[in-house]
Amino acid sequence: MAKKKSGPVLHISKRDSLPWYGAWAIRGAAILLALVVCAFVTTALTGENPLGVYKAMFQGAFGSKRKMWILGQNLAILLCVSLAVTPAFKMRFWNVGGEGQILIGGLATAACMILLGDKLPNWLLICVMTVSAMAAGAVWGGIPAICKAKWNTNETLFTLMMNYVATQLVAFFVIVWEVPKGAGKIGIINQSTQAGWLPQIGSYKYLLNILIVAVLVVIMYFYLARSKQGYEIAVVGESERTARYVGIPVGKVIVRTMMLSGAICGLAGLLLVGGTDHTITTTIAGGRGFTAVMVAWLAKFNPFGMIFTSFLLVFLGRGAAEISTIYGLNHAFGDILTGIILFFIIGSEFFIGYRLDFLKNNGKEQA
């Protein structure tokens, strides 16, 4: 009796290279497909018109001038943190401690505003705040880096635990500085004098933050792509053994890179406390330390690519909030749509790195 044996009909192979426009075409197709799936999900779960839901998402981000500035501010802070963790991740140092480094930078900023607000001229106070915030963040990032370089500790667990320590430190000083006593919060710091508040450019409250982060994007690009330190980071990330063989001091590079990462997170804390919120709480980082990891990976550690990925995540977050407000839906529904879109975007990275080849059936007759 004859038996037919069939070979594989699908072959997965790694792409040698893909032009940038090809990669973005795949991502664009993934987003369109995600919107189609979200439309079916919206209709099935809520009965609402999906086009109306999408319109509400755009209104949440661009519905008014104020909403657009808030979008820009949120994008700037997330982008700042993403730029901070990028050097560490490119070095294959899994820094998930961005949240704690932001909090420590914000705590140092608040301490300067409270303790030195009536003792220094405002320009000097802002300079002291900037140095203190970045130094505090650098120290917080340097501690796990030193332990990694000296004793090869697990950096993921170490940086994660540092987040909890930073949170409790902020909680402690919030009670020390609370106004009024027993309130459990600090309130607006120096509300009457505005000592330590970052200057406002014209009538645009968030413009300074956006400009600072825009300059930081350019600096980080040249640092990673054109500087000797950026080259050392790339080599250490590829292979520590190779880095040591060519004479790169791996331990020094780890500590230096993580201190830079922490310093930029500390700068984000400064922008939050001194530039927008003018107070400090345990939740001021808002989960950006973890979201920044996704931003950096989706952009392939390209600072300019992070502008788009940061915008996408902030836009989806603002849109999800607007959906729950306009349609009276549970906020979780907006998060469902956000999750579907992110799933398709992350999944598209597979098709950027690999190709699918459909083979002809070449089965043979066997006796």
Secondary structure as the mmCIF struct_conf table of DSSP 4:
data_model
#
loop_
_struct_conf.conf_type_id
_struct_conf.id
_struct_conf.beg_label_comp_id
_struct_conf.beg_label_asym_id
_struct_conf.beg_label_seq_id
_struct_conf.end_label_comp_id
_struct_conf.end_label_asym_id
_struct_conf.end_label_seq_id
STRN STRN1 LYS A 3 LYS A 5
BEND BEND1 VAL A 9 VAL A 9
STRN STRN2 LEU A 10 LYS A 14
BEND BEND2 ASP A 16 ASP A 16
HELX_RH_AL_P HELX_RH_AL_P1 TRP A 20 THR A 46
HELX_RH_AL_P HELX_RH_AL_P2 PRO A 50 PHE A 62
BEND BEND3 GLY A 63 SER A 64
HELX_RH_AL_P HELX_RH_AL_P3 LYS A 65 LYS A 90
TURN_TY1_P TURN_TY1_P1 MET A 91 ARG A 92
HELX_RH_AL_P HELX_RH_AL_P4 GLY A 98 LEU A 116
TURN_TY1_P TURN_TY1_P2 GLY A 117 LYS A 119
BEND BEND4 LEU A 120 LEU A 120
HELX_RH_AL_P HELX_RH_AL_P5 ASN A 122 TRP A 151
HELX_RH_AL_P HELX_RH_AL_P6 GLU A 155 TRP A 177
BEND BEND5 VAL A 179 PRO A 180
TURN_TY1_P TURN_TY1_P3 LYS A 181 GLY A 182
BEND BEND6 ALA A 183 LYS A 185
BEND BEND7 ILE A 188 ILE A 188
TURN_TY1_P TURN_TY1_P4 ILE A 189 THR A 193
TURN_TY1_P TURN_TY1_P5 ALA A 195 GLY A 196
HELX_LH_PP_P HELX_LH_PP_P1 TRP A 197 GLN A 200
STRN STRN3 ILE A 201 ILE A 201
TURN_TY1_P TURN_TY1_P6 GLY A 202 SER A 203
STRN STRN4 TYR A 204 TYR A 204
TURN_TY1_P TURN_TY1_P7 LYS A 205 TYR A 206
HELX_RH_AL_P HELX_RH_AL_P7 LEU A 207 ARG A 226
BEND BEND8 SER A 227 SER A 227
HELX_RH_AL_P HELX_RH_AL_P8 LYS A 228 GLU A 238
HELX_RH_AL_P HELX_RH_AL_P9 GLU A 240 TYR A 245
TURN_TY1_P TURN_TY1_P8 VAL A 246 GLY A 247
HELX_RH_AL_P HELX_RH_AL_P10 VAL A 250 LEU A 270
HELX_RH_PI_P HELX_RH_PI_P1 LEU A 271 ASP A 277
BEND BEND9 THR A 279 THR A 279
TURN_TY1_P TURN_TY1_P9 THR A 282 GLY A 287
HELX_RH_AL_P HELX_RH_AL_P11 ARG A 288 LEU A 298
TURN_TY1_P TURN_TY1_P10 ALA A 299 PHE A 301
HELX_RH_AL_P HELX_RH_AL_P12 PRO A 303 ILE A 326
BEND BEND10 TYR A 327 TYR A 327
HELX_RH_AL_P HELX_RH_AL_P13 HIS A 331 GLY A 353
STRN STRN5 TYR A 354 PHE A 358
HELX_LH_PP_P HELX_LH_PP_P2 LEU A 359 LYS A 360
STRN STRN6 LYS A 364 GLN A 366
#
